[in-house]
Amino acid sequence: MSSRPTGHRARKRFGQNFLRDPGVISRLVRSIAPGAGQRLLEVGPGQGALTEPLLEAAGGQLEVIELDRDLIPGLRVQFFDKPGFVIHEGDALKFDFRALQGDGPPLRVVGNLPYNISTPLILHLLRAGDAISDMHFMLQKEVVERLAAEPGGADRGRLSVLAQYYCRVESLFTVPAEAFVPQPKVESAIVRLMPAAGVTARDEELMFEVVREAFAQRRKTLRNNLRGRLSAEALTALGIDPARRPQTLTVAEFVRIADHLVEEPN
């Protein structure tokens, strides 16, 4: 397994911190458990430290998305003898994952995500629906805690609700800053996101708007944050105390509010 540096200097504007620890890499690959015949896609391969063992575990079939043009020639050289290695040059935030899947099997997406794009990229991927079979990401530990936060938890917010609307979220293990070059100032963690059938809103876009408005001022109650949407009496009729704060609500309760608004718009 190669995790040696290639002389490329990490770029702050891309949020680059290259994974170097062989033990962490091996544990991550075991968690992902790639298999032959699967459609594996790595976001941000960087210098290929995770790419090489993923390729081996996936039977030589791996696609990657890389934004930094200076890294792409090195990746092409490093994996020149792997015909199943495909590079997509571009910004993952603007990538059409449904189009990439095409008529093939759903994508298994993995990556050590830059901290500055992790949240918007996850939201973008969640919208890809059944084009994605699962996701394994290394993220800032704080983001993983938000993704996995249960109702009532201090870390629960808009990202928690949206992720859990689409997926089963599992925090796997913590990764110390020493595993990267350069070392970030925060700890990282590995998260597994498994799309799972659950409650479905009649109007998803409306539900997302309700969630955003509910968390606009998380210290305020639903009565205050949603006053432009529905009354305290309507919340009570739905079995939801208007004095509750947004972080206490389950995904199903947000869906209940949104479905009520579809039936009885103001």
WOZI-V558986 format. One record per pair of residues at least 12 apart in sequence whose ideal C-beta (glycine too) atoms are under 10 Angstrom apart, sorted by the first residue. I is the first residue (numbers start at 1). J is the second residue. If there is no record, write none. Layout:
i={I,I}
j={J,J}
This chain:
i={1,1,1,1,1,1,1,1,1,2,2,2,2,2,2,2,2,3,3,3,3,3,3,3,3,3,3,3,3,3,3,4,4,4,4,5,5,5,5,5,6,6,6,6,6,6,6,6,6,6,6,7,7,8,8,8,8,8,8,9,9,10,10,10,10,10,10,11,11,11,11,11,12,12,12,13,13,13,14,14,14,14,14,14,14,14,14,14,15,15,15,15,15,15,15,15,16,16,16,16,16,16,16,16,16,16,16,17,17,17,17,17,17,17,17,17,17,17,17,17,17,17,18,18,18,18,18,18,18,18,18,18,18,18,19,19,19,19,19,19,19,19,19,19,19,20,20,20,20,20,20,20,21,21,21,21,21,21,21,22,22,22,23,24,24,24,24,24,24,24,24,24,24,24,24,24,25,25,25,25,25,25,25,26,27,27,27,27,28,28,28,28,28,28,28,28,28,28,28,28,29,29,29,29,29,29,29,29,29,30,30,31,31,31,31,31,31,31,32,32,32,32,32,32,32,32,32,32,32,32,32,33,33,33,33,34,34,34,34,34,34,34,34,34,34,34,34,35,35,35,35,36,36,36,36,36,37,37,37,37,38,38,38,38,38,38,38,38,38,38,38,39,39,39,39,39,39,39,39,39,39,39,39,39,39,39,39,40,40,40,40,40,40,40,40,40,40,40,40,40,40,41,41,41,41,41,41,41,41,41,41,41,41,41,41,41,41,41,41,41,42,42,42,42,42,42,42,42,42,42,42,42,42,42,43,43,43,43,43,43,43,43,43,43,43,43,43,43,43,43,43,43,43,43,44,44,44,44,44,44,44,44,44,44,44,44,44,44,44,45,45,45,45,45,45,45,45,45,45,45,45,45,45,45,45,45,46,46,46,46,46,46,46,46,46,47,47,47,47,47,48,48,48,48,48,48,48,48,49,49,50,50,50,50,50,51,51,51,51,51,51,51,51,52,52,52,54,54,55,55,55,55,56,58,58,59,60,60,60,60,60,60,61,61,61,61,61,62,62,62,62,62,62,62,63,63,63,63,63,63,63,63,64,64,64,64,64,64,64,64,65,65,65,65,65,65,65,65,65,65,65,65,66,66,66,66,66,66,67,67,67,67,67,67,67,67,67,68,69,71,71,72,72,75,88,91,91,92,92,92,92,92,92,92,92,92,93,93,93,93,93,93,94,95,95,95,95,96,96,97,97,97,97,97,97,97,97,98,98,98,98,98,98,99,99,100,100,101,101,101,101,101,101,102,104,105,105,106,106,106,106,106,106,106,106,107,107,107,107,107,107,107,108,108,108,108,108,109,109,109,109,109,109,109,109,109,109,109,109,110,110,110,110,110,110,111,111,111,111,111,112,112,112,112,112,112,112,112,113,113,113,113,113,113,113,113,114,114,114,115,115,115,115,115,115,115,115,116,118,118,118,118,118,118,118,118,118,119,119,119,119,119,119,119,119,121,121,121,122,122,122,122,122,122,122,122,122,122,122,122,123,123,123,123,123,123,125,125,125,125,126,126,126,126,126,126,126,126,127,127,127,127,128,128,129,129,130,131,132,132,132,132,132,133,133,134,134,134,134,134,134,135,135,135,135,135,135,135,135,136,136,136,136,136,136,136,137,137,137,137,137,137,138,138,138,138,138,138,138,138,139,139,139,139,139,139,140,140,140,140,140,140,141,141,141,141,141,141,141,141,141,141,142,142,142,142,142,143,143,143,143,143,143,144,144,144,144,144,144,144,144,144,144,144,144,145,145,145,145,146,146,146,146,146,147,147,147,147,147,147,147,147,147,147,147,147,148,148,148,148,148,148,148,148,148,148,148,149,149,149,149,149,149,150,150,150,150,151,151,151,151,151,151,151,151,151,152,152,152,152,152,152,153,153,154,155,156,156,156,156,156,156,156,157,157,157,157,157,157,158,158,158,158,158,158,158,158,158,158,159,159,160,160,160,160,161,161,161,161,161,161,161,161,161,161,161,161,161,161,161,162,162,162,162,162,162,162,163,163,163,164,164,164,164,164,165,165,165,165,165,165,165,165,165,165,165,165,165,166,166,166,166,166,166,166,166,167,167,167,167,167,167,167,168,168,168,168,168,168,169,169,169,169,169,170,170,170,170,170,171,171,171,171,172,172,172,172,173,173,173,173,174,174,174,174,175,175,175,175,176,198,198,198,199,199,199,199,199,199,199,199,200,200,201,201,201,201,201,201,201,201,201,202,202,202,202,202,202,202,203,203,203,203,204,204,205,206,206,206,206,206,206,206,207,207,207,207,207,207,207,207,207,208,208,209,209,209,210,210,210,210,210,210,210,210,210,210,210,210,211,211,211,211,211,211,211,212,213,213,213,213,213,213,214,214,214,214,214,214,214,214,214,215,215,215,215,216,217,217,218,218,218,219,219,219,220,220,221,221,221,221,221,221,221,222,222,222,222,222,222,222,222,222,222,222,222,223,223,223,223,223,223,224,224,224,225,225,225,226,226,226,226,226,227,228,229,229,229,229,229,229,230,230,230,230,230,230,230,231,234,234,234,234,234,235,235,235,235,237,238,238,238,238,238,239,239,240,240,240,240,240}
j={22,25,26,29,49,50,52,53,56,22,47,48,49,51,52,53,78,18,19,20,21,22,24,25,47,48,49,50,52,53,181,20,47,48,49,18,20,47,49,181,18,46,47,48,70,71,73,74,75,77,78,47,74,46,47,68,70,71,74,70,182,46,47,68,180,181,182,67,68,70,71,114,114,116,182,68,114,116,44,46,66,67,68,70,71,114,116,117,44,113,114,115,116,117,118,184,44,46,47,67,68,71,112,114,180,181,182,46,112,114,115,138,177,179,180,181,182,183,184,185,186,188,44,46,47,48,49,50,71,112,179,180,181,182,46,47,49,50,112,138,175,179,180,181,188,47,49,178,179,180,181,183,49,175,176,178,179,180,181,49,53,179,179,49,50,112,138,173,174,175,176,178,179,180,188,190,49,50,52,53,54,112,179,53,172,173,175,190,50,53,54,110,112,136,137,138,172,173,175,190,50,52,53,54,56,57,58,110,136,53,57,110,136,170,172,173,190,192,50,53,54,57,58,108,110,134,135,136,172,190,192,57,58,108,136,53,54,55,56,57,58,59,61,62,108,110,136,57,58,59,108,57,58,59,60,61,58,59,61,105,57,58,59,61,62,105,106,107,108,133,134,58,61,62,63,100,101,102,104,105,106,107,108,109,131,132,133,54,55,57,58,59,61,62,63,64,84,107,108,109,110,54,62,63,64,65,86,88,92,95,97,100,101,107,108,109,110,111,132,135,54,55,58,62,63,64,65,66,108,109,110,111,112,136,63,64,65,66,67,88,92,93,95,109,110,111,112,113,114,117,121,125,135,137,64,65,66,67,68,71,92,110,111,112,113,114,117,121,138,62,63,64,65,66,68,71,72,74,75,78,79,85,87,110,111,112,64,66,68,71,74,75,111,112,114,71,74,75,78,181,64,71,74,75,77,78,79,85,112,181,64,110,111,112,138,64,66,75,78,79,82,85,110,78,79,82,108,110,79,82,84,85,82,84,108,84,79,81,82,83,84,85,82,83,84,85,86,79,82,84,85,86,87,110,84,85,86,87,88,100,107,109,79,85,86,87,88,89,110,111,86,87,88,89,90,91,92,95,97,100,109,111,87,88,89,90,91,92,89,90,91,92,93,94,95,114,117,89,89,87,89,87,89,87,100,117,121,109,111,113,114,117,120,121,124,125,117,120,121,123,124,125,124,121,124,125,128,128,131,109,124,125,127,128,129,131,132,127,128,129,130,131,132,128,131,128,131,128,129,130,131,132,133,131,131,131,133,128,129,130,131,132,133,134,195,125,128,131,132,133,134,135,132,133,134,135,136,121,122,125,128,131,132,133,134,135,136,137,193,134,135,136,137,138,190,135,136,137,138,139,137,138,139,175,179,180,188,190,135,137,138,139,140,143,188,191,139,140,184,139,140,142,143,184,185,186,188,140,137,138,139,140,143,144,147,159,191,139,140,143,146,147,158,159,163,135,137,139,135,137,139,143,147,159,162,163,166,167,191,193,158,159,162,163,166,208,137,166,167,193,159,162,163,165,166,167,193,195,162,166,204,208,166,195,166,195,195,195,166,167,193,194,195,194,195,167,168,192,193,194,195,163,167,169,191,192,193,194,195,170,172,190,191,192,193,194,188,189,190,191,192,193,172,175,179,180,188,189,190,191,171,175,188,189,190,191,184,185,186,187,188,189,171,174,175,176,186,187,188,189,190,191,155,186,187,188,189,155,159,186,188,189,191,169,170,171,172,173,174,187,188,189,190,191,192,160,171,189,191,158,159,160,163,169,159,160,162,163,164,167,169,170,171,189,191,193,160,163,164,168,169,170,171,189,191,192,193,161,163,164,169,171,247,164,169,247,250,164,244,246,247,248,249,250,251,253,244,245,247,248,249,250,247,248,247,247,215,218,245,246,247,248,249,211,214,215,218,246,247,208,211,212,213,214,215,216,218,246,247,211,215,211,215,247,251,207,208,210,211,212,214,215,246,247,249,250,251,253,254,255,204,207,208,211,212,251,254,191,193,251,193,196,198,250,251,196,198,199,200,201,204,207,208,211,251,252,254,255,193,194,195,196,197,198,204,251,191,192,193,194,195,196,198,192,193,194,195,196,198,191,192,193,194,196,190,191,192,193,194,189,190,191,192,189,190,191,192,188,189,190,191,187,188,189,190,187,188,189,190,188,251,252,255,250,251,252,253,254,255,256,259,255,259,251,252,254,255,256,257,258,259,262,255,258,259,260,261,262,263,258,259,261,262,255,258,258,229,257,258,259,261,262,265,251,254,255,256,257,258,259,261,262,254,258,229,258,261,222,225,226,229,230,246,254,255,257,258,260,261,246,249,251,254,255,257,258,225,225,226,227,228,229,246,226,229,244,245,246,247,249,254,257,245,246,247,249,246,245,246,245,246,247,245,246,247,245,246,235,241,242,243,244,245,246,235,240,241,242,243,244,245,246,248,249,253,257,235,236,241,242,243,244,242,243,245,242,245,246,240,242,246,257,261,242,266,257,258,260,261,265,266,242,257,260,261,264,265,266,266,257,260,261,264,266,253,256,257,260,260,253,256,257,259,260,253,256,253,254,256,257,260}
